[in-house]
Amino acid sequence: MLKFFQDRLFPKVPLIPMKMDDEGYYVQFGGARRHKTIKMSDDEYIFRCEYDPKDPFTGAGRETGAFPLLHWHRNQDEWFKVIQGRVGYVLDGKSGFVEKGTEVALPSGVIHTFWVDPNSPEKVIMEFTVRPGRGLDEEWIDSFYGVLNSCYEAKKPLSFLQAMVFCDEAISAPGHFPKPIGIFMAWFFGVADDLVPGRIIGRLAGYRGTYPQYVNQRKDKKFVDPKGRTEVL
């Protein structure tokens, strides 16, 4: 009965499985983006992603739904390294572009985002490292991009409530607001395993921070790349 009202009051896009290619990458946005885990542990999470800068969706610049909105992490430090191509970024209010071989540090508490430069002369390849390894982690990334891909296929935007639930799950906050307000919004509209006062709204609406469809999809597969680095748990 609850699900009936959840779906009527808060319509959701149908969640579709992500395809995994022969190299162990999950593929999204009609093939314009793909990602895979390099390492997942309590101490560290490393994943690699690739983008097509010429695709109308992933190559549309900063405002496309292919990339995260401004946000910050409350207890995780993050780094990204550009392995190939050219990437735009915002870091603590300052924007810029970086190219192959550059690593950008995103300390906990610093507001940031990134996007693919549409003028990149080649496919963009990035590697992300997050420490510690829980919060923004493998289950979160798989679920987040699984939902974004479902929105892409349905030609619908990611809902505000779902975005706040994702922020709460990743122990993060939206970066468009003063930090105390961002924390409150993620907390108030977020989701928890128990009906904690405040964190009830996202749960009652039927949104989740991770989705079994995507978490279990990876657990059902095991892939190790030629260098033996990929660890799928």
Buried (B, 14 or more C-beta within 10 A) or exposed (E): EEEEEBEEEBEBBEBBEBEBEEEBBBBBBBEBBBBBBBBBBEEBBBBBBBBBBBBEBBBBBBEBBBBBBBBBBBEBBBBBBBBBBBBBBBBEEEEEBBBBEBEBEBBBBBBBBBBBBBEBEEBBBBBBBBBBBBBBBBBBBBBBBBBBBBBBBEEEEBBEBBBBBBBBBBBBBBBEBEBEEBBBBBBBBBBBEEEEEEBBBBBBBBBBBBBEBBBEBBBEEEBEEEEEEBBBE
